[in-house]
Amino acid sequence: MAVHDDCKLKFLELKAKRTYHFTVFKIEEKQKQVIVEKLGEPTDSYEAFTSSLPADECRYAVYDFDFVTDENCQKSRIIFIA
């Protein structure tokens, strides 16, 4: 199974530049490779992310999770979801 070059590029843009809030990947059966299916805008909500995932098909995603710690510090973590 190959991974399209665009997958790595979009992940690095999310990680380094915070260009996207999430990226959804799918396996393209005909081409036998993983491709980018959807990119979430920085203003998109978690609900926009979950609604972009189909109920009956497999997807992989990277989500930029923002949260506030107990010490009231704003943090962000990148989460891989399978």
Secondary structure in CASP SS format (residue, H / E / C, confidence):
PFRMAT SS
TARGET T0000
AUTHOR 0000-0000-0000
METHOD secondary structure of the structure
MODEL  1
M C 1.00
A E 1.00
V E 1.00
H C 1.00
D H 1.00
D H 1.00
C H 1.00
K H 1.00
L H 1.00
K H 1.00
F H 1.00
L H 1.00
E H 1.00
L H 1.00
K H 1.00
A H 1.00
K H 1.00
R C 1.00
T C 1.00
Y C 1.00
H C 1.00
F E 1.00
T E 1.00
V E 1.00
F E 1.00
K E 1.00
I E 1.00
E E 1.00
E C 1.00
K C 1.00
Q C 1.00
K C 1.00
Q E 1.00
V E 1.00
I E 1.00
V E 1.00
E E 1.00
K E 1.00
L E 1.00
G E 1.00
E C 1.00
P C 1.00
T C 1.00
D C 1.00
S C 1.00
Y H 1.00
E H 1.00
A H 1.00
F H 1.00
T H 1.00
S H 1.00
S C 1.00
L C 1.00
P C 1.00
A C 1.00
D C 1.00
E C 1.00
C C 1.00
R C 1.00
Y E 1.00
A E 1.00
V E 1.00
Y E 1.00
D E 1.00
F E 1.00
D E 1.00
F E 1.00
V E 1.00
T C 1.00
D C 1.00
E C 1.00
N C 1.00
C C 1.00
Q E 1.00
K E 1.00
S E 1.00
R E 1.00
I E 1.00
I E 1.00
F E 1.00
I E 1.00
A C 1.00
END
